[in-house]
Amino acid sequence: MILQSLAGLPAFLVYFCTGLVAIVAYLFVYTRITPHNEFQLIRDNDPAAAIALGLSLLGFVAPLFSAIAHSANVVDCLIWAFIALIVQVVVFYVVKIPVPNLSARIAAGDMAPAIWLGLSSLAAGLLNAACMIY
């Protein structure tokens, strides 16, 4: 019975590691396209940066979850993870339209722009995840 339960372990490990690699790639790309340095701001105890980046990460992980659950194989999963990354980058630039100094305000610790960016990222990610059910 235990061996039957562990039969799925190799697939679990492949998809789990794929997910981790996708998350690291997302954080690498996303933190490079934003003008502010999220990790330095978080190290400096800036809650605005932590909220914006954390919710953005959730906005990426939601469609990544859907891609892992619904993909035909790992390559298919990675393609949809890449699409999820692109959606989050687009959301960052769209959210800046009504708040042109978004990055400077997040770097200054302003919560409203951080919440706006974070929740917009999460909303787009949830919509993205729903659209990946094929």
N, C-alpha and C positions, 0 to 999 in steps of 0.2 A: 504494500500500500504506500509506503514512504517513497519507494522508487518511482511509482506512478506519479506521485505528487511532484517529484523532482525532475520528471521528464521534460517539463517546460522550462527548467532552469537555464539551459543554453540560450533559448530565445529571449527569455527575460533579460539575461545579462547583455545580449547584443542590443536590444532596444533600450535598456537602461543606460548603457554606455553611449549609445547613439544620442540619446536625450541629453546626457551630460555634455557631450561634445558640442551639440547644437546650442546648449545654454551658454557654454564658454564662448563659442563663436559669436553668439548674439551679444553678449556683454562686451566682447572685444570690439565688434563693429559699432554697436550703439554708442559706447562711450567715446569712440573716436569721431563720430559725426556730430556730437553735441559740443558746443563751444566751451562749456564748463566741465571741469574735471570732477565727475561724480565721486569717484573713490577718495580723492583727496578731501573733498567737501564732507564726505561721510566720516573720514578719519578726523576731521576738524569738528565733528559733532554738529553738522548742519542737517537738521531733520527734513528740511525741504528737499534736499538732494536725495536723501534716503527714501522719502515718500515717492518722489517722481521716478526714481530708478526702480524701486521695489514694485510699484504698480505697473511700470512698463515691463518689467520682467514677468509679472503675472499675465500681462497682455500678450506676451510671447509664449509663455508656457501653456496657456489655454489652447491655442491652436496646435502646439506641439503635442499636447495630450491627445487631441483629436486625430492628428496625423499618425501617432503611434497606434492608437486604437483602431484606425480604419485603413491604414496603408496595406498595400499588397505585399510589400517587402521593404527592406531597409533603404534602398535607393529611393523608392517612392516616398518614404517617410522623410528623407533628407530633402527631396525636392519641395515638399510641402512645408518643411521647416524653413527653407530658404524663402519661400513665398511669405511665410509669417514674419520673417525678419524684414523683408521689403515693406510689408504693410506697416510695421512699427516705425520704420524710418520715415515713411510717408506721413504717418500720423504726427510725428515730431514736427515736420515742416508745416503741416496744415494747422496744427495747434498754435504755431508761432504767428499765424496771420493776424488774429485779433490781439495777440500779446507779442509785439515785435521784439521787446527786450526780455523775452522769456528766460533765456539762459542767465543773463545778468541778475535778474530778480531771484532766480533759484539760488545762484551763487551768493546772493545777499541774504538768503535765508527766508525770503518771502514765501509764506505757505500757500496763498491762493493760487499763484501760477503753478506751483508744484502739484497741488491737488488737481488743478485743471488738466495739466499734462498727464499725470498719472491715471486719472479716471478716464480720460479720453483714450489713452493707450489700452487700458483694460477693456473699455467698451468695444474698441475696434478689434481687440483680440478675441473677445467673446463672439462677436459677429463673424470674425474670420473662422473661429472654431466651428460654429454652427454651419457655415458654408462648406466645410470640409467633410461633411457627412455625405458620402457618395456611395 
